[in-house]
């Protein structure tokens, strides 16, 4: 099974999936128009985003650092979407922190978009030791990044701003690591 995942991810990175400009804009429209049942509908729509350009974002982290997609082009971006009272979100923090440690000093940036307000996001970071750059309460994150699959959700973006992986919290460490290794 793991070999099949590696082969599939490799195929996606070889250029067979071209960068599409407005996938994220059409995501909610596709969701509303889909006749598939949940969760198959959500998974199918989110997986269709692989190969699409990530929408631009500009935000400040809870520590005041400014981040934007435009400034991060040329780096691998690992995104996480979570919130403090989400048990699977809390459970994946050690695996995500391990990735941060392993890629320290490399062209990989780790960003988490939290549904929480800034005080709750700061408390979450304090309580869990989460090492990502955390952006609290990003306006319309669900719509902008098509968070219809559920929380937590993780994405890996290549150096050109193209989405290469979408995954939940199951085996998150291995999935993200494989994608990042292929891009680097």
C-alpha positions as CSV (number, residue, x, y, z in Angstrom):
1,X,0.0,0.0,0.0
2,X,2.8,2.4,0.9
3,X,4.5,1.7,-2.4
4,X,1.3,2.5,-4.2
5,X,1.0,5.9,-2.4
6,X,4.6,6.7,-3.3
7,X,4.0,5.9,-7.0
8,X,0.8,7.9,-7.1
9,X,2.5,10.9,-5.4
10,X,5.4,10.6,-7.8
11,X,3.1,10.6,-10.8
12,X,1.4,13.8,-9.6
13,X,4.8,15.5,-9.2
14,X,6.1,14.6,-12.7
15,X,3.8,17.2,-14.3
16,X,0.9,15.0,-15.3
17,X,-1.3,17.4,-13.2
18,X,-1.1,20.9,-14.5
19,X,-1.6,24.0,-12.3
20,X,-5.1,25.2,-12.5
21,X,-5.8,28.8,-11.5
22,X,-9.3,28.8,-10.0
23,X,-9.8,25.4,-8.5
24,X,-10.2,26.8,-4.9
25,X,-12.6,29.4,-6.1
26,X,-14.8,26.7,-7.6
27,X,-14.5,24.3,-4.7
28,X,-17.6,25.4,-2.8
29,X,-19.6,25.5,-6.0
30,X,-18.5,21.9,-6.8
31,X,-19.5,20.9,-3.2
32,X,-22.9,22.5,-3.5
33,X,-23.6,20.9,-6.9
34,X,-22.3,17.4,-6.1
35,X,-24.8,14.6,-5.9
36,X,-22.3,12.3,-4.1
37,X,-22.9,11.4,-0.5
38,X,-20.8,12.6,2.4
39,X,-17.9,11.8,3.1
40,X,-17.2,10.5,-0.4
41,X,-18.3,13.9,-1.8
42,X,-16.0,15.9,0.4
43,X,-13.0,13.7,-0.2
44,X,-13.5,13.6,-4.0
45,X,-13.8,17.4,-4.2
46,X,-10.8,18.1,-2.0
47,X,-8.6,15.6,-3.9
48,X,-9.5,17.4,-7.1
49,X,-7.6,20.4,-5.7
50,X,-4.3,18.5,-6.1
51,X,-2.4,20.2,-8.9
52,X,-4.1,23.6,-8.4
53,X,-2.5,26.9,-7.5
54,X,-3.1,27.7,-3.8
55,X,-5.0,31.0,-3.4
56,X,-2.8,33.8,-2.2
57,X,-3.0,34.7,1.4
58,X,-1.5,37.4,3.6
59,X,-1.7,37.2,7.4
60,X,0.2,37.7,10.6
61,X,1.0,34.9,12.9
62,X,0.1,35.0,16.6
63,X,3.7,36.2,17.2
64,X,3.4,39.1,14.7
65,X,5.3,37.6,11.8
66,X,3.9,38.5,8.3
67,X,3.4,35.6,5.9
68,X,2.0,35.5,2.3
69,X,2.0,33.0,-0.5
70,X,3.8,35.4,-2.8
71,X,6.7,35.8,-0.3
72,X,6.9,32.0,0.2
73,X,7.2,31.0,-3.5
74,X,10.5,29.0,-3.8
75,X,9.9,27.2,-0.5
76,X,7.9,24.1,0.2
77,X,4.9,25.1,2.4
78,X,3.2,22.7,4.8
79,X,-0.2,23.9,5.9
80,X,-2.3,22.7,8.8
81,X,-5.9,23.6,9.6
82,X,-6.8,23.0,13.2
83,X,-8.4,24.3,16.4
84,X,-7.8,23.9,20.1
85,X,-10.8,21.8,21.1
86,X,-10.4,19.3,18.3
87,X,-9.0,16.1,19.7
88,X,-7.5,14.8,16.4
89,X,-5.9,18.3,16.0
90,X,-4.2,18.0,19.3
91,X,-3.2,14.3,18.7
92,X,-1.3,15.1,15.5
93,X,0.9,17.9,17.1
94,X,3.8,15.6,18.1
95,X,4.0,14.2,14.5
96,X,3.8,17.7,13.0
97,X,6.5,19.0,15.4
98,X,8.7,16.1,14.4
99,X,8.5,17.3,10.8
100,X,9.4,20.8,11.8
101,X,12.5,19.5,13.6
102,X,13.5,17.3,10.7
103,X,13.3,20.1,8.1
104,X,14.9,22.8,10.2
105,X,17.3,24.8,8.1
106,X,15.7,23.6,4.8
107,X,13.4,25.5,2.4
108,X,10.3,24.2,4.2
109,X,7.8,26.5,6.0
110,X,5.2,25.2,8.4
111,X,2.0,27.2,8.8
112,X,-1.2,26.5,10.8
113,X,-4.4,28.3,10.2
114,X,-6.3,28.0,13.5
115,X,-10.1,28.5,13.8
116,X,-9.4,29.9,17.2
117,X,-9.2,33.6,18.2
118,X,-5.7,34.8,19.0
119,X,-5.8,34.2,22.8
120,X,-7.1,30.6,22.4
121,X,-4.5,29.9,19.6
122,X,-1.7,31.2,21.9
123,X,-2.9,29.0,24.7
124,X,-3.0,26.0,22.3
125,X,0.6,26.6,21.3
126,X,1.6,27.0,24.9
127,X,-0.2,23.8,26.0
128,X,0.9,21.6,23.1
129,X,4.3,23.1,22.2
130,X,3.1,23.4,18.6
131,X,6.1,24.6,16.5
132,X,4.2,25.8,13.4
133,X,3.7,29.5,12.5
134,X,0.2,29.8,13.8
135,X,-2.3,32.2,12.2
136,X,-5.4,32.7,14.3
137,X,-8.9,33.2,13.0
138,X,-8.0,33.7,9.3
139,X,-11.1,35.3,7.7
140,X,-13.0,32.8,5.5
141,X,-10.4,30.1,5.8
142,X,-13.0,27.4,5.2
143,X,-14.0,29.0,1.9
144,X,-10.6,30.2,0.8
145,X,-8.9,26.8,1.3
146,X,-11.9,24.5,0.8
147,X,-12.0,23.0,4.3
148,X,-14.9,20.7,3.6
149,X,-13.2,17.4,4.5
150,X,-13.1,18.3,8.2
151,X,-10.5,19.4,10.8
152,X,-7.7,18.8,11.0
153,X,-6.6,19.0,7.4
154,X,-3.0,19.2,6.1
155,X,-1.7,20.4,2.7
156,X,1.7,20.3,1.1
157,X,2.4,23.1,-1.5
158,X,5.4,22.9,-3.9
159,X,7.9,25.7,-4.5
160,X,5.7,27.1,-7.3
161,X,2.6,27.4,-5.1
162,X,0.9,24.3,-6.4
163,X,-1.0,22.0,-4.1
164,X,0.6,18.5,-4.1
165,X,-1.0,16.7,-1.1
166,X,-4.1,17.0,1.0
167,X,-4.5,14.7,4.0
168,X,-6.2,14.3,7.3
169,X,-4.6,13.2,10.5
170,X,-4.2,9.5,9.8
171,X,-0.5,8.7,9.1
172,X,0.1,12.4,8.7
173,X,3.8,12.3,9.4
174,X,4.6,9.7,6.7
175,X,2.3,11.3,4.1
176,X,3.7,14.8,4.6
177,X,7.3,13.5,4.8
178,X,6.9,11.6,1.5
179,X,5.4,14.6,-0.3
180,X,8.1,17.0,1.0
181,X,10.9,14.6,0.1
182,X,9.6,14.4,-3.5
183,X,9.4,18.2,-3.8
184,X,12.8,18.9,-2.3
